[in-house]
Amino acid sequence: MSSVVDRFVGLSRFTGKFFLVCLSLVAALLSTQANAAERRVDSASWADGRDARITAVKTLGERMRDLTVSSPAMGASVPVRVILPESWSTRPNASFPVLYMLHGGEDNYTSWTRETDVEALSKNSDVLIVMPDGGKSGYYSDWLAGTPRWETFHTSELVRLMEKEYRAGPSRAIMGLSMGGFGALNYSARHPGMFRYVAAISSYTDLDDPLVRLIIGVSSMREGTDIKQVWGDPVEDAEVWQAHNPAAMPRSFRGMRVHLSVGNGMPGPMDQGHSLGVLLAGVAGEAVLPEQIKRFASALYSEGVEVSAHIYSPGTHSWPYWQKELHSIWPTVMESLQ
């Protein structure tokens, strides 16, 4: 592994804008795809305009459940994983603070529990954790094309459903990684007051960045999606793009705590065991992000937002770093929910 890293580090000395563009294309083509979450169309559940409802519950452990949620906004059933508070059974009349955790663009609702120890980490926190599916290249938005309507499902239907069925209280935090970090920022900016705390890990923050547009465009194409279906044409529908662009809405984050974190793109000991293809994808996915994270953090600070930024070295676009960051910010997340 060390020889692979050494070869890449030597190559990286020649990086520039052109190299990052090429590497981003490689990342989009080589990154591994998670198994797609199954969805079941149930026309009777949304045609009459009723609220979202839970149609199935699968118990995975003492505290973990997989829910099948029939969503009017989505016109389909969507899987949602929840981790119950430790005192869920012993405090039947209590409501609980909620942490929403959003997955990346090529993953699904199982990713946080599959790749991190969040279930064990949260054992003593007495918080309800909600991990909804967001689709591959779903971009946590109501698509301009009409469907899917991820934003309506997550910020309206699912919030109400968790309050009704799982005793979710009004104190909420949200975090995500990669596309999920963008989603966390997007939802927080577009729904001021909904969340007390937002964390975006290894996430793009500026849809105006040409490299970001390149990466999401190529990633979407691989999933069979034209990015214009999501927000329209970047020129003709510029107002739609800006309405979903966190970098264009720094003032909207006033009143909440914001945490931004990203690696510098260089591989390190935690990348050992990765194939060269995975390593290249992890490097490229991260290397284009630090500068826009710095700009966004500065813009938030200028607007009086309580913001923290962690740019670490080494650090690639991969789970070992995200697991470490989760542990690092966990006390602050829990403090914000009190």
N, C-alpha and C positions, 0 to 999 in steps of 0.2 A: 504493500500500500504506500509506503514512504516514497518509493521510486515514482509512483504515479503522481503523488502530490508534488514531489520535487520537479517533475517534468512540467506539471501544470503551472506551478509558481514561476518557473523560468519563462514559460510562454506568456504568462500574464503581465510581465514587465513591458510587453509591447502593446498592451491594450490601449484602445482609444474608442472613440464613438463608433467607428465602423466595426471594430472587433466586437463590441458589446451588442450591436445589432445582429451580427452573425451568430454570436453565442446565444442570444435570446431565441433565435429561430431554432437552434439546436435544442435548447431547453424545452421548447414547446413540442418538439418532435420526439424527444427521448424520455421525458418524464413519465413515470409509471402511472397507469390509470387504476383507480380504485374500482371495485365492483359497483355497478350502477344500482342505486336503490330501486327496488321494485315498486311500481305504483299500480293501483287498481282503480279503474274508472267505475264510479258508482253514481250514475246519473240521477237516481232518486234522491240523493243526499244534497244536491245543490240546485236542482231545477226549481224547487219551491222557495228558494231564497232564505232558508233557515241558516242559523249560525253553524259554524264548524262543529263537528261532534266526533267523539272517539268511538270507533266501531270495533276495535280490538285492542287488547292489552296482553303483552307477553312478559311474564316475569323472568328476568335474567339473573336475579340474585336478591339478596335481602333488601337492597335499596334501589336496584336498577330495573327500569321497565322500558319496553319498546311499545309505543303507541301507534296505532294506525288512525290517522285523523282525516276524516272526510271534509274537504274544504270547498265551500262554494266559490271562493275567489280563484282557486286553482282548477276547479272542475275535475278534481281527481282526489284520490287518497294519498296522503303524504306521510312518510314515517317520521316519528319524533322519538328520540331517546331522552329519558329523564332519570336523574338521580335524586332520590328522595332525601330530605333532611333526616339526620340520625334520630330525632325525636318525633318523627312523623306519626308513629303509632301511639306514643305515650302522651302526645298533646293533640288530641283529636279536634280541638276547637281553635287551635292556633293557626295564624297565617305566617308565611315565611318570606324572607327576602329572596329574590330570584336572580340567578346569573344565567344569561343566554350566551351560548358558545357556538360560534359559526365556523363551519368548515371551509376548506379551500376549494378552488375551482375544479379540481379533478378528483375530488373525494366525496364523501357522503357523511351522513349523520352519525356514523359509528366511529369516525376518525379519532376524536378526542379520547374516547375510552380505549380504543384499539392501540393508540400510539403513546398515551401518557398514563400516569397513575392518578388522574383527577378524582377517581372514585375514592381511593384511599386518602388522598390529600384533603378531600372535603369532609371526611368522616366527622371531624370535631367542629365543623363550621356551622351546622344547622341551617344550611341554605338549600333551596330548591334549584337544581341545575337543569336547564332545558337545552337540548341539542337537536334542533330541527334540521331536516334535510333542506338544502337550498338549490339542488340541481347541479349538474355539471355545466359550468359556464352559465349559471343562472343570474349572476351579477346582483342578486339581492335587490331586484327592482321589479316594478310592474312594467312589463315590456310594452313598448310603443305599438308593437304588432297586435296587442290585445291580450294575449296569454303567452306564458304564464304570468301570474300576478303574485310574485313572491313577497313583495313589500306588504301588500294588503294581508296576505296570509300570516306573515310573521308578526307584524306590528299591530294588527287589529284582531284578526280571528284567533290567533294562537295566544295572545296576551289575555284576551277575555276567557278563553277556554281554560288556561292555567289558573286563572282566578276562580273560575267556577268549579272546576273539578279537582284541582290540586292545591287549593288554598294559597295561591300565590298572592303576596302582598304588593303594596305600591312601591316598595323600594327595589329598584332594578339596576343591574349592571349588565354590560354586554362586552364581549371580546371576540376576536376572530383572528385568523391567520391567513395571509395571502389574500385571496378573493374574499374570505370571510372577514378579514380585518377591514377591507374596503367596505364590506357590508355593514360592519359595526359602526364605522364612521358615517356612512351614508344614512343609516337609520337614525343615528343620534342627531345629525344635523337637520334632517327633515322632520324630526319629531321632538322638538325641544321640550325638555321636562320629563321625557319618558324614562331616561336613564341618568343615574347619578354618576356613573363611571363608565368610560369606554377605553378599551385597549385594542390597538391594532398592531399585530406582530407580523413583520416581514410583508407589509402591505403597500401597494401603490396608493398614493393620496391625490394625485393630480392627473385627471383624464386629459389634460391639455399636453402632457408630456409626450412627444413623438414616440419614444421608446415604449412607453406604457401602451399607447394605441397599437403599436406593432405587436407587442406581446399578447394583448387580449384579443386582437384580431386573428392572429395565427392560432391561438389556443381555441378560440370559438370555432374556427373553420374545421379544426380537427374533430371537434365534437358535433360537427354538422350544423353549426349555427352561424348565421350572418350577423355580425355585431350590429348592423343597422336594424335588425329586428328588435333589438333591446332599446336603444336610444335614438334610432333614426340615423340620418346622414349627419356626420360631424359638422358640416357646413350649413346645410339647409335646416337642420334641427339643432342648431348650436345651443338654443335655450334649454332644450331637454338635457343635453350633455352637461351643461353648467348646473342645472337643477339637481344633478346627481354627482356633482364633482365636489368632494370635501374641501379641496384647496380653494374653491370659489366661495365657501361659506364659513370662514373662520369665526365670524361673530356668532354664529348659531350654536357654538359650543360653550358659550358663556353659561356659568352655573353648574357645570359638570367638571369632573376630573378626567383628563385625557392622558393616556400613556401611549407612546410610540416607541417601537423597538425594531431594530434591523441589524443584520450582520454586515460586515464590510465586503463580503463576497469571497474572502480567501478561505481555503480549506484548512482544517486543523485536525487534532487528534480525534475529535468526535465524528469525523468523516471516514475513519478507517473502516474497511470492509465494503465500502461502496464501489460499484463498478465505475469505470471511467465515464460511461454515459450518464449515470446517475450523478456523479461528481460534477461533470460539466453542467448538467441541468441545474444542480443546486447552486453552483457558482453564478451562472448567468441569471438565475431567477432572483438573486440577491444583489448582484453588483450594480444594477441600475437604480436601486432604491435609496441609498443613503442620502444623496444630495436633495432629493425631493422631500425626504423626511425632515431634514434640517430646515428647509424652506418653510415647510408646513408648521413645524414646531415654532419657528420664529414668528410666523403670522398669527398663530394662536396666542402666543405670549403678548404680542402687540395689541391684541384685542382683550387682554385681561383674563384670558383663560388659564386655569391652573393646569399646566402641562408639564410632563416629564418625558425626556427622550433618552433612549439607551441605544447607542450605536457601538456594537461590540466587535472585537477582533480576537481570533478569527470568527467566521460565521457564514454559513451557507444557508440556502433555502431548504432546510431539512429538519426533521423532527427532533433529533437530539438537542438542538439549540432551542427549539420551541418548548420542549419539556423543561429545560433549565429556566427559561424566561417565565414560564407558568409558575414555577416555584418561587421565583424572585418577586413577582408582583402579587402573589396570592394574599399576603397579609394586608396590603393596601386595598385590594378589591374587597376583602371582607370588612375592613374598616369603613370603606365608603358605603357599604350596605347597611350599616348600623343606624 
